[in-house]
Amino acid sequence: MGILMVTGIEGAKNCAGAVSAQVGLDVEVAQGRKAALEALRQREFLVVVVDETIVECDPAAAETIWEHAGLAIPLQVNFAVSGAGRLVREIRAGLRRREREQLLARRAAAAAIETELKSTLAGLLLNSQLALAGNGVPAPVADRLRVVADLAGSLRTRLNTPMVNNGRTAR
């Protein structure tokens, strides 16, 4: 994946080369809405940078570009006053934000799965214990229920115990 720069300014290719060298990603330049939409149809981009003048002159075109950008990081930059250095800083800041958001999303998903698993194990453990408390349970079934109850109990204990990872406590 790379970066799509949507601008009609002169020297955009030179700017794209400088950005590419500093960020380490391919940079494609689209000279307007049609070229940008064609590029977005052909491949996915990590970042889509749209010139502020395009946004001001044709807000509907900019909105169409954003809609077709998918999961790309949207950036709006005034190329007339911003140099390659500022553009690189904006792109790097956007990439760092994306990394933080993805890390937080992964942590939230892991916590949700852990909570669901704990709940399921608690239910399994409780049902096994209730069944074992009944009088009419045949011996082979009771033996299996004890194995299930022991396994569920040990898994639940494991989930409730913090794991140590490289000297840090992790959940």
KEBAZA-867071 format. One record per residue: x, y negated, z of N, C-alpha, C in turn; residue in three letters; residue number from 0. Coordinates in steps of 0.05 Angstrom, whole numbers, plus 5000, padded with zeros to 4 digits. Layout:
KEBAZA-867071
@nx:X, ny:Y, nz:Z, cax:X, cay:Y, caz:Z, cx:X, cy:Y, cz:Z, fise:ala, finu:NUM $
...
***
This chain:
KEBAZA-867071
@nx:5017, ny:5024, nz:5000, cax:5000, cay:5000, caz:5000, cx:5018, cy:4975, cz:5000, fise:met, finu:0 $
@nx:5007, ny:4954, nz:4990, cax:5022, cay:4930, caz:4988, cx:5005, cy:4905, cz:4995, fise:gly, finu:1 $
@nx:5013, ny:4883, nz:4984, cax:5001, cay:4857, caz:4989, cx:4990, cy:4846, cz:4963, fise:ile, finu:2 $
@nx:4966, ny:4835, nz:4964, cax:4955, cay:4821, caz:4941, cx:4953, cy:4792, cz:4947, fise:leu, finu:3 $
@nx:4966, ny:4776, nz:4930, cax:4965, cay:4747, caz:4933, cx:4947, cy:4736, cz:4911, fise:met, finu:4 $
@nx:4926, ny:4722, nz:4918, cax:4908, cay:4710, caz:4899, cx:4912, cy:4680, cz:4899, fise:val, finu:5 $
@nx:4925, ny:4671, nz:4877, cax:4931, cay:4642, caz:4875, cx:4936, cy:4636, cz:4846, fise:thr, finu:6 $
@nx:4932, ny:4611, nz:4839, cax:4937, cay:4602, caz:4812, cx:4961, cy:4582, cz:4811, fise:gly, finu:7 $
@nx:4976, ny:4579, nz:4832, cax:4997, cay:4560, caz:4832, cx:5021, cy:4570, cz:4816, fise:ile, finu:8 $
@nx:5037, ny:4550, nz:4806, cax:5061, cay:4558, caz:4792, cx:5081, cy:4568, cz:4813, fise:glu, finu:9 $
@nx:5098, ny:4586, nz:4805, cax:5118, cay:4597, caz:4823, cx:5108, cy:4619, cz:4841, fise:gly, finu:10 $
@nx:5083, ny:4628, nz:4836, cax:5072, cay:4649, caz:4854, cx:5088, cy:4674, cz:4852, fise:ala, finu:11 $
@nx:5098, ny:4680, nz:4828, cax:5114, cay:4705, caz:4825, cx:5140, cy:4703, cz:4841, fise:lys, finu:12 $
@nx:5153, ny:4679, nz:4841, cax:5177, cay:4675, caz:4857, cx:5171, cy:4678, cz:4887, fise:asn, finu:13 $
@nx:5149, ny:4667, nz:4896, cax:5141, cay:4669, caz:4924, cx:5135, cy:4698, cz:4931, fise:cys, finu:14 $
@nx:5122, ny:4712, nz:4912, cax:5116, cay:4741, caz:4917, cx:5142, cy:4757, cz:4920, fise:ala, finu:15 $
@nx:5162, ny:4750, nz:4903, cax:5188, cay:4764, caz:4905, cx:5201, cy:4759, cz:4932, fise:gly, finu:16 $
@nx:5200, ny:4734, nz:4942, cax:5212, cay:4728, caz:4968, cx:5197, cy:4742, cz:4990, fise:ala, finu:17 $
@nx:5171, ny:4742, nz:4989, cax:5155, cay:4755, caz:5010, cx:5161, cy:4785, cz:5010, fise:val, finu:18 $
@nx:5161, ny:4797, nz:4986, cax:5166, cay:4825, caz:4984, cx:5193, cy:4833, cz:4996, fise:ser, finu:19 $
@nx:5213, ny:4817, nz:4991, cax:5240, cay:4822, caz:5001, cx:5241, cy:4821, cz:5032, fise:ala, finu:20 $
@nx:5226, ny:4802, nz:5043, cax:5227, cay:4798, caz:5072, cx:5209, cy:4817, cz:5087, fise:gln, finu:21 $
@nx:5186, ny:4824, nz:5075, cax:5167, cay:4841, caz:5089, cx:5171, cy:4870, cz:5083, fise:val, finu:22 $
@nx:5183, ny:4876, nz:5060, cax:5189, cay:4904, caz:5052, cx:5165, cy:4918, cz:5040, fise:gly, finu:23 $
@nx:5146, ny:4902, nz:5029, cax:5122, cay:4914, caz:5016, cx:5120, cy:4902, cz:4988, fise:leu, finu:24 $
@nx:5109, ny:4918, nz:4970, cax:5104, cay:4908, caz:4943, cx:5083, cy:4885, cz:4944, fise:asp, finu:25 $
@nx:5088, ny:4864, nz:4929, cax:5069, cay:4842, caz:4928, cx:5060, cy:4838, cz:4899, fise:val, finu:26 $
@nx:5033, ny:4839, nz:4895, cax:5021, cay:4835, caz:4869, cx:5008, cy:4808, cz:4869, fise:glu, finu:27 $
@nx:5010, ny:4793, nz:4847, cax:4998, cay:4767, caz:4845, cx:4974, cy:4769, cz:4825, fise:val, finu:28 $
@nx:4951, ny:4758, nz:4834, cax:4928, cay:4756, caz:4817, cx:4922, cy:4726, cz:4813, fise:ala, finu:29 $
@nx:4918, ny:4718, nz:4789, cax:4915, cay:4690, caz:4782, cx:4887, cy:4679, cz:4787, fise:gln, finu:30 $
@nx:4869, ny:4695, nz:4795, cax:4842, cay:4685, caz:4800, cx:4824, cy:4708, cz:4810, fise:gly, finu:31 $
@nx:4798, ny:4701, nz:4811, cax:4778, cay:4721, caz:4821, cx:4777, cy:4746, cz:4805, fise:arg, finu:32 $
@nx:4775, ny:4743, nz:4779, cax:4773, cay:4767, caz:4761, cx:4797, cy:4785, cz:4764, fise:lys, finu:33 $
@nx:4821, ny:4774, nz:4764, cax:4845, cay:4790, caz:4766, cx:4847, cy:4802, cz:4794, fise:ala, finu:34 $
@nx:4838, ny:4788, nz:4814, cax:4838, cay:4799, caz:4842, cx:4819, cy:4822, cz:4844, fise:ala, finu:35 $
@nx:4795, ny:4819, nz:4833, cax:4776, cay:4841, caz:4835, cx:4785, cy:4866, cz:4819, fise:leu, finu:36 $
@nx:4798, ny:4861, nz:4797, cax:4809, cay:4884, caz:4781, cx:4831, cy:4898, cz:4797, fise:glu, finu:37 $
@nx:4849, ny:4883, nz:4809, cax:4870, cay:4895, caz:4826, cx:4858, cy:4910, cz:4849, fise:ala, finu:38 $
@nx:4837, ny:4899, nz:4862, cax:4825, cay:4913, caz:4885, cx:4810, cy:4938, cz:4876, fise:leu, finu:39 $
@nx:4801, ny:4939, nz:4851, cax:4788, cay:4964, caz:4841, cx:4809, cy:4986, cz:4836, fise:arg, finu:40 $
@nx:4833, ny:4977, nz:4828, cax:4853, cay:4996, caz:4820, cx:4868, cy:5009, cz:4844, fise:gln, finu:41 $
@nx:4871, ny:4994, nz:4865, cax:4886, cay:5005, caz:4888, cx:4878, cy:4990, cz:4914, fise:arg, finu:42 $
@nx:4887, ny:5003, nz:4936, cax:4882, cay:4991, caz:4962, cx:4906, cy:4974, cz:4970, fise:glu, finu:43 $
@nx:4900, ny:4953, nz:4985, cax:4921, cay:4935, caz:4995, cx:4920, cy:4934, cz:5025, fise:phe, finu:44 $
@nx:4943, ny:4929, nz:5037, cax:4945, cay:4926, caz:5065, cx:4937, cy:4898, cz:5074, fise:leu, finu:45 $
@nx:4945, ny:4879, nz:5057, cax:4939, cay:4850, caz:5063, cx:4929, cy:4838, cz:5037, fise:val, finu:46 $
@nx:4909, ny:4821, nz:5039, cax:4899, cay:4805, caz:5016, cx:4901, cy:4775, cz:5025, fise:val, finu:47 $
@nx:4918, ny:4760, nz:5011, cax:4923, cay:4732, caz:5017, cx:4909, cy:4716, cz:4995, fise:val, finu:48 $
@nx:4890, ny:4699, nz:5002, cax:4876, cay:4682, caz:4983, cx:4883, cy:4653, cz:4988, fise:val, finu:49 $
@nx:4890, ny:4640, nz:4966, cax:4897, cay:4612, caz:4967, cx:4872, cy:4596, cz:4976, fise:asp, finu:50 $
@nx:4877, ny:4577, nz:4995, cax:4856, cay:4561, caz:5006, cx:4841, cy:4545, cz:4985, fise:glu, finu:51 $
@nx:4855, ny:4537, nz:4964, cax:4842, cay:4521, caz:4943, cx:4821, cy:4537, cz:4929, fise:thr, finu:52 $
@nx:4825, ny:4563, nz:4925, cax:4805, cay:4580, caz:4913, cx:4781, cy:4582, cz:4931, fise:ile, finu:53 $
@nx:4786, ny:4584, nz:4957, cax:4764, cay:4586, caz:4977, cx:4747, cy:4561, cz:4976, fise:val, finu:54 $
@nx:4760, ny:4538, nz:4975, cax:4746, cay:4512, caz:4975, cx:4732, cy:4507, cz:4949, fise:glu, finu:55 $
@nx:4744, ny:4514, nz:4927, cax:4732, cay:4508, caz:4901, cx:4710, cy:4528, cz:4893, fise:cys, finu:56 $
@nx:4712, ny:4552, nz:4902, cax:4693, cay:4573, caz:4894, cx:4689, cy:4592, cz:4918, fise:asp, finu:57 $
@nx:4673, ny:4583, nz:4938, cax:4669, cay:4600, caz:4961, cx:4657, cy:4627, cz:4955, fise:pro, finu:58 $
@nx:4639, ny:4628, nz:4935, cax:4626, cay:4654, caz:4927, cx:4647, cy:4673, cz:4917, fise:ala, finu:59 $
@nx:4666, ny:4663, nz:4901, cax:4687, cay:4681, caz:4890, cx:4704, cy:4691, cz:4913, fise:ala, finu:60 $
@nx:4711, ny:4674, nz:4932, cax:4727, cay:4683, caz:4955, cx:4712, cy:4704, cz:4971, fise:ala, finu:61 $
@nx:4686, ny:4700, nz:4975, cax:4670, cay:4719, caz:4990, cx:4669, cy:4746, cz:4976, fise:glu, finu:62 $
@nx:4668, ny:4746, nz:4949, cax:4668, cay:4770, caz:4933, cx:4695, cy:4785, cz:4937, fise:thr, finu:63 $
@nx:4716, ny:4770, nz:4937, cax:4743, cay:4782, caz:4941, cx:4744, cy:4795, cz:4968, fise:ile, finu:64 $
@nx:4735, ny:4781, nz:4989, cax:4736, cay:4792, caz:5016, cx:4719, cy:4817, cz:5018, fise:trp, finu:65 $
@nx:4696, ny:4817, nz:5005, cax:4678, cay:4841, caz:5006, cx:4692, cy:4865, cz:4993, fise:glu, finu:66 $
@nx:4707, ny:4861, nz:4972, cax:4720, cay:4883, caz:4958, cx:4748, cy:4890, cz:4970, fise:his, finu:67 $
@nx:4757, ny:4875, nz:4989, cax:4783, cay:4879, caz:5001, cx:4785, cy:4904, cz:5018, fise:ala, finu:68 $
@nx:4762, ny:4915, nz:5026, cax:4762, cay:4939, caz:5043, cx:4774, cy:4934, cz:5070, fise:gly, finu:69 $
@nx:4793, ny:4951, nz:5078, cax:4805, cay:4948, caz:5104, cx:4830, cy:4931, cz:5104, fise:leu, finu:70 $
@nx:4835, ny:4917, nz:5082, cax:4859, cay:4899, caz:5081, cx:4856, cy:4877, cz:5101, fise:ala, finu:71 $
@nx:4879, ny:4867, nz:5111, cax:4879, cay:4844, caz:5129, cx:4874, cy:4819, cz:5112, fise:ile, finu:72 $
@nx:4852, ny:4804, nz:5117, cax:4847, cay:4780, caz:5101, cx:4862, cy:4756, cz:5112, fise:pro, finu:73 $
@nx:4876, ny:4743, nz:5095, cax:4890, cay:4718, caz:5102, cx:4883, cy:4696, cz:5083, fise:leu, finu:74 $
@nx:4879, ny:4672, nz:5093, cax:4874, cay:4649, caz:5077, cx:4896, cy:4629, cz:5082, fise:gln, finu:75 $
@nx:4911, ny:4622, nz:5061, cax:4934, cay:4605, caz:5064, cx:4934, cy:4583, cz:5043, fise:val, finu:76 $
@nx:4942, ny:4559, nz:5050, cax:4945, cay:4537, caz:5031, cx:4972, cy:4539, cz:5019, fise:asn, finu:77 $
@nx:4974, ny:4550, nz:4994, cax:4999, cay:4554, caz:4981, cx:5013, cy:4527, cz:4974, fise:phe, finu:78 $
@nx:4997, ny:4506, nz:4971, cax:5008, cay:4480, caz:4964, cx:5026, cy:4469, cz:4986, fise:ala, finu:79 $
@nx:5021, ny:4475, nz:5011, cax:5037, cay:4464, caz:5033, cx:5052, cy:4486, cz:5048, fise:val, finu:80 $
@nx:5047, ny:4511, nz:5042, cax:5060, cay:4533, caz:5056, cx:5082, cy:4545, cz:5039, fise:ser, finu:81 $
@nx:5105, ny:4550, nz:5050, cax:5126, cay:4563, caz:5036, cx:5126, cy:4593, cz:5041, fise:gly, finu:82 $
@nx:5145, ny:4606, nz:5029, cax:5147, cay:4635, caz:5032, cx:5152, cy:4643, cz:5061, fise:ala, finu:83 $
@nx:5167, ny:4627, nz:5076, cax:5173, cay:4632, caz:5104, cx:5148, cy:4633, cz:5121, fise:gly, finu:84 $
@nx:5131, ny:4613, nz:5117, cax:5106, cay:4612, caz:5132, cx:5088, cy:4636, cz:5124, fise:arg, finu:85 $
@nx:5086, ny:4642, nz:5099, cax:5070, cay:4664, caz:5089, cx:5079, cy:4690, cz:5101, fise:leu, finu:86 $
@nx:5106, ny:4694, nz:5103, cax:5117, cay:4718, caz:5115, cx:5109, cy:4720, cz:5145, fise:val, finu:87 $
@nx:5110, ny:4697, nz:5159, cax:5102, cay:4697, caz:5187, cx:5073, cy:4704, cz:5191, fise:arg, finu:88 $
@nx:5056, ny:4693, nz:5174, cax:5027, cay:4699, caz:5175, cx:5022, cy:4728, cz:5169, fise:glu, finu:89 $
@nx:5035, ny:4739, nz:5150, cax:5032, cay:4768, caz:5143, cx:5041, cy:4785, cz:5166, fise:ile, finu:90 $
@nx:5064, ny:4779, nz:5177, cax:5074, cay:4795, caz:5199, cx:5056, cy:4793, cz:5224, fise:arg, finu:91 $
@nx:5046, ny:4770, nz:5229, cax:5027, cay:4766, caz:5252, cx:5001, cy:4783, cz:5247, fise:ala, finu:92 $
@nx:4992, ny:4782, nz:5222, cax:4968, cay:4798, caz:5215, cx:4973, cy:4828, cz:5218, fise:gly, finu:93 $
@nx:4997, ny:4837, nz:5210, cax:5004, cay:4865, caz:5213, cx:5006, cy:4873, cz:5242, fise:leu, finu:94 $
@nx:5017, ny:4856, nz:5259, cax:5019, cay:4862, caz:5288, cx:4992, cy:4863, cz:5300, fise:arg, finu:95 $
@nx:4974, ny:4844, nz:5293, cax:4946, cay:4845, caz:5303, cx:4933, cy:4872, cz:5295, fise:arg, finu:96 $
@nx:4937, ny:4880, nz:5270, cax:4925, cay:4905, caz:5261, cx:4935, cy:4929, cz:5277, fise:arg, finu:97 $
@nx:4962, ny:4929, nz:5283, cax:4973, cay:4951, caz:5299, cx:4961, cy:4952, cz:5327, fise:glu, finu:98 $
@nx:4958, ny:4928, nz:5339, cax:4947, cay:4927, caz:5366, cx:4918, cy:4937, cz:5366, fise:arg, finu:99 $
@nx:4902, ny:4928, nz:5346, cax:4874, cay:4936, caz:5344, cx:4872, cy:4966, cz:5340, fise:glu, finu:100 $
@nx:4890, ny:4978, nz:5323, cax:4889, cay:5007, caz:5319, cx:4897, cy:5022, cz:5344, fise:gln, finu:101 $
@nx:4916, ny:5012, nz:5359, cax:4924, cay:5025, caz:5384, cx:4901, cy:5024, cz:5404, fise:leu, finu:102 $
@nx:4888, ny:5001, nz:5406, cax:4865, cay:4999, caz:5425, cx:4842, cy:5018, cz:5416, fise:leu, finu:103 $
@nx:4838, ny:5019, nz:5390, cax:4816, cay:5037, caz:5380, cx:4823, cy:5066, cz:5386, fise:ala, finu:104 $
@nx:4848, ny:5074, nz:5382, cax:4856, cay:5102, caz:5388, cx:4853, cy:5108, cz:5418, fise:arg, finu:105 $
@nx:4861, ny:5089, nz:5435, cax:4858, cay:5093, caz:5463, cx:4828, cy:5095, cz:5471, fise:arg, finu:106 $
@nx:4811, ny:5079, nz:5460, cax:4783, cay:5080, caz:5466, cx:4771, cy:5106, cz:5456, fise:ala, finu:107 $
@nx:4779, ny:5116, nz:5433, cax:4769, cay:5141, caz:5423, cx:4778, cy:5164, cz:5440, fise:ala, finu:108 $
@nx:4803, ny:5164, nz:5449, cax:4813, cay:5185, caz:5466, cx:4799, cy:5185, cz:5493, fise:ala, finu:109 $
@nx:4793, ny:5161, nz:5504, cax:4779, cay:5160, caz:5529, cx:4751, cy:5170, cz:5526, fise:ala, finu:110 $
@nx:4738, ny:5164, nz:5504, cax:4710, cay:5174, caz:5500, cx:4710, cy:5204, cz:5497, fise:ala, finu:111 $
@nx:4729, ny:5215, nz:5483, cax:4731, cay:5244, caz:5479, cx:4736, cy:5257, cz:5506, fise:ile, finu:112 $
@nx:4755, ny:5246, nz:5522, cax:4761, cay:5257, caz:5548, cx:4737, cy:5257, cz:5566, fise:glu, finu:113 $
@nx:4722, ny:5235, nz:5566, cax:4697, cay:5233, caz:5583, cx:4677, cy:5254, cz:5574, fise:thr, finu:114 $
@nx:4673, ny:5257, nz:5548, cax:4654, cay:5277, caz:5538, cx:4663, cy:5306, cz:5546, fise:glu, finu:115 $
@nx:4689, ny:5311, nz:5543, cax:4699, cay:5337, caz:5550, cx:4696, cy:5343, cz:5580, fise:leu, finu:116 $
@nx:4702, ny:5323, nz:5597, cax:4698, cay:5327, caz:5626, cx:4669, cy:5333, cz:5632, fise:lys, finu:117 $
@nx:4651, ny:5319, nz:5619, cax:4622, cay:5323, caz:5624, cx:4614, cy:5351, cz:5615, fise:ser, finu:118 $
@nx:4623, ny:5360, nz:5592, cax:4617, cay:5387, caz:5582, cx:4628, cy:5408, cz:5601, fise:thr, finu:119 $
@nx:4653, ny:5404, nz:5610, cax:4665, cay:5424, caz:5628, cx:4651, cy:5425, cz:5655, fise:leu, finu:120 $
@nx:4642, ny:5402, nz:5664, cax:4628, cay:5401, caz:5690, cx:4601, cy:5416, cz:5687, fise:ala, finu:121 $
@nx:4588, ny:5412, nz:5665, cax:4563, cay:5427, caz:5660, cx:4567, cy:5456, cz:5658, fise:gly, finu:122 $
@nx:4588, ny:5464, nz:5644, cax:4594, cay:5493, caz:5641, cx:4601, cy:5506, cz:5668, fise:leu, finu:123 $
@nx:4616, ny:5491, nz:5683, cax:4624, cay:5501, caz:5710, cx:4599, cy:5504, cz:5728, fise:leu, finu:124 $
@nx:4582, ny:5484, nz:5728, cax:4558, cay:5484, caz:5744, cx:4539, cy:5507, cz:5736, fise:leu, finu:125 $
@nx:4535, ny:5510, nz:5710, cax:4517, cay:5531, caz:5700, cx:4528, cy:5559, cz:5707, fise:asn, finu:126 $
@nx:4555, ny:5562, nz:5704, cax:4567, cay:5588, caz:5711, cx:4563, cy:5594, cz:5740, fise:ser, finu:127 $
@nx:4568, ny:5575, nz:5757, cax:4565, cay:5579, caz:5786, cx:4536, cy:5585, cz:5794, fise:gln, finu:128 $
@nx:4517, ny:5571, nz:5781, cax:4488, cay:5576, caz:5786, cx:4481, cy:5605, cz:5778, fise:leu, finu:129 $
@nx:4491, ny:5613, nz:5755, cax:4484, cay:5640, caz:5745, cx:4496, cy:5661, cz:5764, fise:ala, finu:130 $
@nx:4520, ny:5656, nz:5774, cax:4534, cay:5675, caz:5792, cx:4519, cy:5676, cz:5819, fise:leu, finu:131 $
@nx:4506, ny:5655, nz:5826, cax:4492, cay:5654, caz:5852, cx:4466, cy:5671, cz:5851, fise:ala, finu:132 $
@nx:4456, ny:5676, nz:5826, cax:4432, cay:5692, caz:5823, cx:4437, cy:5722, cz:5829, fise:gly, finu:133 $
@nx:4416, ny:5736, nz:5838, cax:4419, cay:5764, caz:5846, cx:4418, cy:5783, cz:5822, fise:asn, finu:134 $
@nx:4405, ny:5777, nz:5801, cax:4400, cay:5796, caz:5780, cx:4421, cy:5796, cz:5758, fise:gly, finu:135 $
@nx:4445, ny:5787, nz:5763, cax:4466, cay:5785, caz:5742, cx:4481, cy:5812, cz:5742, fise:val, finu:136 $
@nx:4481, ny:5826, nz:5719, cax:4496, cay:5851, caz:5717, cx:4526, cy:5846, cz:5722, fise:pro, finu:137 $
@nx:4540, ny:5865, nz:5732, cax:4569, cay:5863, caz:5739, cx:4586, cy:5854, cz:5715, fise:ala, finu:138 $
@nx:4583, ny:5865, nz:5691, cax:4600, cay:5856, caz:5669, cx:4595, cy:5827, cz:5662, fise:pro, finu:139 $
@nx:4570, ny:5818, nz:5663, cax:4564, cay:5790, caz:5657, cx:4575, cy:5772, cz:5679, fise:val, finu:140 $
@nx:4573, ny:5781, nz:5704, cax:4584, cay:5766, caz:5727, cx:4614, cy:5762, cz:5724, fise:ala, finu:141 $
@nx:4628, ny:5784, nz:5715, cax:4657, cay:5782, caz:5711, cx:4663, cy:5761, cz:5690, fise:asp, finu:142 $
@nx:4648, ny:5761, nz:5668, cax:4653, cay:5741, caz:5647, cx:4647, cy:5713, cz:5656, fise:arg, finu:143 $
@nx:4626, ny:5710, nz:5672, cax:4619, cay:5683, caz:5682, cx:4641, cy:5673, cz:5701, fise:leu, finu:144 $
@nx:4653, ny:5691, nz:5717, cax:4675, cay:5682, caz:5735, cx:4699, cy:5673, cz:5718, fise:arg, finu:145 $
@nx:4705, ny:5687, nz:5697, cax:4727, cay:5679, caz:5679, cx:4721, cy:5652, cz:5667, fise:val, finu:146 $
@nx:4697, ny:5647, nz:5657, cax:4689, cay:5622, caz:5646, cx:4691, cy:5600, cz:5667, fise:val, finu:147 $
@nx:4680, ny:5605, nz:5691, cax:4680, cay:5586, caz:5712, cx:4709, cy:5578, cz:5720, fise:ala, finu:148 $
@nx:4726, ny:5598, nz:5722, cax:4754, cay:5593, caz:5729, cx:4768, cy:5576, cz:5708, fise:asp, finu:149 $
@nx:4763, ny:5583, nz:5683, cax:4775, cay:5569, caz:5660, cx:4765, cy:5540, cz:5660, fise:leu, finu:150 $
@nx:4739, ny:5536, nz:5663, cax:4728, cay:5509, caz:5663, cx:4738, cy:5493, cz:5686, fise:ala, finu:151 $
@nx:4741, ny:5505, nz:5709, cax:4751, cay:5492, caz:5733, cx:4780, cy:5483, cz:5729, fise:gly, finu:152 $
@nx:4796, ny:5501, nz:5717, cax:4825, cay:5494, caz:5713, cx:4828, cy:5472, cz:5692, fise:ser, finu:153 $
@nx:4812, ny:5473, nz:5671, cax:4813, cay:5452, caz:5650, cx:4804, cy:5425, cz:5662, fise:leu, finu:154 $
@nx:4783, ny:5426, nz:5678, cax:4773, cay:5401, caz:5690, cx:4794, cy:5389, cz:5709, fise:arg, finu:155 $
@nx:4808, ny:5407, nz:5724, cax:4829, cay:5397, caz:5742, cx:4851, cy:5385, cz:5726, fise:thr, finu:156 $
@nx:4858, ny:5398, nz:5703, cax:4879, cay:5387, caz:5686, cx:4872, cy:5360, cz:5675, fise:arg, finu:157 $
@nx:4847, ny:5356, nz:5667, cax:4839, cay:5331, caz:5656, cx:4838, cy:5309, cz:5677, fise:leu, finu:158 $
@nx:4834, ny:5316, nz:5702, cax:4833, cay:5296, caz:5723, cx:4861, cy:5290, cz:5735, fise:asn, finu:159 $
@nx:4881, ny:5305, nz:5727, cax:4908, cay:5300, caz:5736, cx:4924, cy:5285, cz:5716, fise:thr, finu:160 $
@nx:4935, ny:5261, nz:5723, cax:4951, cay:5246, caz:5704, cx:4975, cy:5262, cz:5694, fise:pro, finu:161 $
@nx:4981, ny:5259, nz:5669, cax:5004, cay:5273, caz:5658, cx:5028, cy:5254, cz:5659, fise:met, finu:162 $
@nx:5052, ny:5264, nz:5663, cax:5076, cay:5247, caz:5663, cx:5089, cy:5250, cz:5636, fise:val, finu:163 $
@nx:5094, ny:5227, nz:5623, cax:5105, cay:5227, caz:5596, cx:5129, cy:5208, cz:5595, fise:asn, finu:164 $
@nx:5153, ny:5218, nz:5593, cax:5177, cay:5202, caz:5593, cx:5179, cy:5183, cz:5616, fise:asn, finu:165 $
@nx:5172, ny:5193, nz:5640, cax:5174, cay:5176, caz:5664, cx:5151, cy:5158, cz:5668, fise:gly, finu:166 $
@nx:5132, ny:5157, nz:5649, cax:5109, cay:5139, caz:5653, cx:5084, cy:5157, cz:5656, fise:arg, finu:167 $
@nx:5066, ny:5148, nz:5672, cax:5041, cay:5163, caz:5676, cx:5022, cy:5157, cz:5653, fise:thr, finu:168 $
@nx:5012, ny:5178, nz:5640, cax:4993, cay:5174, caz:5618, cx:4968, cy:5190, cz:5624, fise:ala, finu:169 $
@nx:4946, ny:5182, nz:5611, cax:4921, cay:5197, caz:5614, cx:4914, cy:5210, cz:5588, fise:arg, finu:170 $
***
